[in-house]
Every structure is written in C-alpha cells, then in structure tokens.
Amino acid sequence: MAVGVIQDSGLNRSRENLFKAISSDTRLSILECLSKGDKHISGLARDIGISVPVAAKHVKILEESELIERKKVGNTHMISIKLNNIYSFLDYFAEKRRLEVEQGTTLLEALKSVAAVEVKKVGNRVKVVSTDGEEGFYIYEVDGKFSDKTVEEYEFYSDAVVEWKKLVPVTKKKLLVNIKR
C-alpha cells in the first residue's frame, strides 16, 4: 500500500462525487446562482439559460455530492446551497503538518516551528498578523473547539489537532442604501 493513499472507499467515492460535481461549468453556474438565494428548478434554469430537464440533471449530480439540497415547501421544491459542505470540501486542500513538541509548549511556539509568523502586541495581548507572509486576522480551533486563550497563552498538555484559519472577507449581504430626497 502506498503511503498517503486513503483506502476508505466511501471517502474516495465522496471525493469523486465532489470533483464530478464541480467539473462542469453549468454546475458551477448553478452553485453561483444558488449562493444568492434558494431557487425553484424552473427559476434556476431560466436564470442560467438552460432547459428545466437539463437543470434537473445537473441538480441531481449536485445533490449526490451533497453540495445542494431540496426543501419541500408545500408542493414546491426549493433548491438551496449547502455552504458548510462546500467549506468542508475546501478543507481537503488545507496544508497539514505533523510536529512533536514538549508538554507545555504554547501554540505560538508550535506555530513558529512550522511557519513564518509575525505578531503584534495589541494592548496586553499578542495577535498573529501574518502567517507565511499572508497578512490577515487569524483564529484557531483545537480539536474542533474555539479557545478563549491567545496563541501565547494556549499550552499543549496532550495530543491535539489545531486548525489555523485566516478569516477571509466574504460578503454575506450587500446593502445599497439610498437616502430619500
């Protein structure tokens, strides 16, 4: 067995479905359209300029990959994007590093051992303002949970998985406010 090859056929099938789903410009257009809000299949087809049967075929592939879902509202089926699954899919591409540290090592010390880190003192706290040259606001989770400690305060006393995340500005809603004249 080759090192690094995942043998879980369920996971491989899931990845294959995901890659199949995003390999089509039409399906990417559907995802983009749904990112603006839920749609009925006919409205979705009209918005991206395809027939309803063609839209239905693409929607089925996106449903199988769990990137979208149908919600039944009365007799109407509304289609919506599953953003959490899209974010989880992108996590496949996160850089993974394994390191061994002494008990009591801080997260900042561990991070500095695998990345170029720039910190800035803000008040009485140390904030990471750049990782490997990428400036931004960073947060972290340890074993899937946020901590109220700074990277300088958090110490390791047992094995853990740390997810280091750069918050990227994403526009959830854009309001164009006009003043009545």
C-alpha positions as CSV (number, residue, x, y, z in Angstrom):
1,M,0.0,0.0,0.0
2,A,1.4,3.4,-1.0
3,V,2.0,5.9,1.8
4,G,-0.6,8.7,1.9
5,V,-3.2,6.9,-0.2
6,I,-6.6,6.8,1.6
7,Q,-8.1,3.4,1.4
8,D,-11.6,4.2,2.6
9,S,-13.8,3.6,-0.5
10,G,-16.6,5.7,0.9
11,L,-14.4,8.7,1.3
12,N,-12.9,8.1,-2.2
13,R,-16.5,7.9,-3.6
14,S,-17.4,11.0,-1.9
15,R,-14.4,12.9,-3.3
16,E,-15.2,11.5,-6.8
17,N,-18.8,12.9,-6.5
18,L,-17.5,16.2,-5.4
19,F,-14.9,16.5,-8.2
20,K,-17.6,15.3,-10.7
21,A,-20.0,18.0,-9.4
22,I,-17.5,20.9,-9.8
23,S,-16.1,19.7,-13.1
24,S,-19.0,21.3,-15.1
25,D,-19.3,25.0,-15.9
26,T,-23.1,24.5,-15.8
27,R,-23.0,23.1,-12.3
28,L,-20.6,25.9,-11.1
29,S,-23.1,28.4,-12.6
30,I,-25.9,26.6,-10.6
31,L,-23.9,26.9,-7.4
32,E,-23.1,30.6,-8.1
33,C,-26.8,31.2,-8.7
34,L,-27.8,29.4,-5.5
35,S,-25.3,31.4,-3.5
36,K,-27.6,34.3,-4.0
37,G,-30.6,32.5,-2.5
38,D,-32.9,29.5,-2.8
39,K,-34.5,28.8,-6.2
40,H,-37.2,26.7,-7.8
41,I,-35.8,24.4,-10.6
42,S,-37.6,26.4,-13.3
43,G,-36.3,29.7,-11.9
44,L,-32.8,28.3,-11.7
45,A,-33.0,27.0,-15.3
46,R,-34.2,30.4,-16.5
47,D,-31.5,32.3,-14.6
48,I,-28.6,30.4,-16.1
49,G,-30.2,29.9,-19.5
50,I,-30.8,26.1,-19.7
51,S,-33.9,23.9,-20.0
52,V,-35.6,22.6,-16.9
53,P,-34.7,18.9,-17.8
54,V,-31.0,19.8,-18.2
55,A,-31.1,21.8,-14.9
56,A,-32.7,18.8,-13.2
57,K,-29.9,16.5,-14.4
58,H,-27.3,18.9,-13.1
59,V,-29.1,19.4,-9.8
60,K,-29.2,15.6,-9.2
61,I,-25.4,15.4,-9.6
62,L,-25.0,18.4,-7.1
63,E,-27.4,16.7,-4.7
64,E,-25.5,13.4,-4.9
65,S,-22.4,15.3,-4.0
66,E,-24.3,17.0,-1.1
67,L,-23.4,20.5,-2.3
68,I,-27.1,21.4,-2.6
69,E,-30.4,20.2,-1.1
70,R,-34.1,20.3,-1.9
71,K,-36.5,21.6,0.6
72,K,-40.2,20.9,0.0
73,V,-42.4,23.9,0.6
74,G,-46.0,22.7,0.0
75,N,-45.9,21.2,-3.5
76,T,-42.9,23.2,-4.5
77,H,-39.3,22.0,-4.3
78,M,-36.8,24.8,-3.5
79,I,-33.1,24.1,-4.1
80,S,-30.5,25.6,-1.8
81,I,-26.8,25.5,-1.5
82,K,-25.1,23.7,1.4
83,L,-22.3,26.2,2.2
84,N,-20.9,24.1,5.1
85,N,-20.3,21.2,2.8
86,I,-18.6,23.5,0.3
87,Y,-16.4,24.8,3.0
88,S,-15.7,21.2,4.2
89,F,-14.7,20.3,0.7
90,L,-12.2,23.1,0.5
91,D,-10.7,21.8,3.8
92,Y,-9.3,18.8,1.7
93,F,-6.8,21.3,0.4
94,A,-5.6,22.6,3.7
95,E,-1.9,22.2,4.4
96,K,-1.3,19.5,7.0
97,R,1.9,19.4,9.2
98,R,2.7,16.9,11.9
99,L,5.0,18.1,14.7
100,E,6.2,16.9,18.1
101,V,6.5,19.4,20.9
102,E,7.3,19.3,24.6
103,Q,4.5,19.3,27.1
104,G,3.6,22.9,28.0
105,T,4.6,24.3,24.6
106,T,2.5,27.3,23.6
107,L,0.5,27.4,20.4
108,L,2.6,30.4,19.3
109,E,5.9,28.4,19.8
110,A,4.4,25.4,17.8
111,L,3.2,27.6,15.0
112,K,6.6,29.4,14.8
113,S,8.2,26.0,14.3
114,V,6.3,25.3,11.1
115,A,5.5,28.8,9.7
116,A,6.9,32.3,9.4
117,V,4.8,34.2,11.9
118,E,4.5,37.9,12.6
119,V,2.9,39.0,15.8
120,K,1.8,42.4,17.0
121,K,1.2,43.5,20.6
122,V,-2.3,44.9,20.9
123,G,-3.0,46.2,24.4
124,N,-1.8,43.4,26.7
125,R,-2.4,40.6,24.1
126,V,-0.2,39.2,21.3
127,K,-2.0,38.9,18.0
128,V,-0.8,37.0,14.9
129,V,-1.0,39.4,12.0
130,S,0.8,37.4,9.3
131,T,1.5,33.7,8.6
132,D,3.9,32.8,5.9
133,G,3.7,36.4,4.6
134,E,-0.2,36.4,4.4
135,E,-1.5,39.3,6.4
136,G,-4.9,39.0,8.0
137,F,-6.9,38.2,11.0
138,Y,-6.3,34.6,12.3
139,I,-8.3,32.4,14.6
140,Y,-7.7,28.8,15.7
141,E,-9.6,25.8,16.9
142,V,-8.1,22.9,19.0
143,D,-9.9,19.6,18.5
144,G,-12.8,21.4,16.8
145,K,-13.3,23.9,19.6
146,F,-12.5,27.6,19.8
147,S,-10.4,28.7,22.8
148,D,-10.6,32.0,24.7
149,K,-6.8,31.9,25.2
150,T,-4.4,33.8,23.0
151,V,-1.8,31.8,21.0
152,E,0.7,32.9,23.6
153,E,-1.4,31.6,26.5
154,Y,-2.6,28.3,25.0
155,E,-0.3,25.4,26.1
156,F,-0.3,21.8,24.9
157,Y,-0.5,19.0,27.5
158,S,-1.9,16.3,25.3
159,D,-2.0,15.4,21.6
160,A,-4.3,17.8,19.6
161,V,-5.4,18.8,16.2
162,V,-5.1,22.6,15.6
163,E,-6.9,24.3,12.7
164,W,-5.3,27.6,11.9
165,K,-7.8,29.8,10.0
166,K,-7.4,33.1,8.2
167,L,-10.6,34.9,8.2
168,V,-11.3,36.0,4.6
169,P,-13.8,38.7,3.9
170,V,-16.9,37.2,2.4
171,T,-19.8,39.4,1.6
172,K,-22.9,37.7,3.1
173,K,-25.2,40.6,2.3
174,K,-24.6,43.8,0.5
175,L,-26.9,46.7,1.2
176,L,-27.2,49.6,-1.2
177,V,-28.7,52.3,1.0
178,N,-30.2,55.3,-0.8
179,I,-31.4,58.3,1.1
180,K,-34.9,59.6,0.1
181,R,-34.6,63.0,-1.5
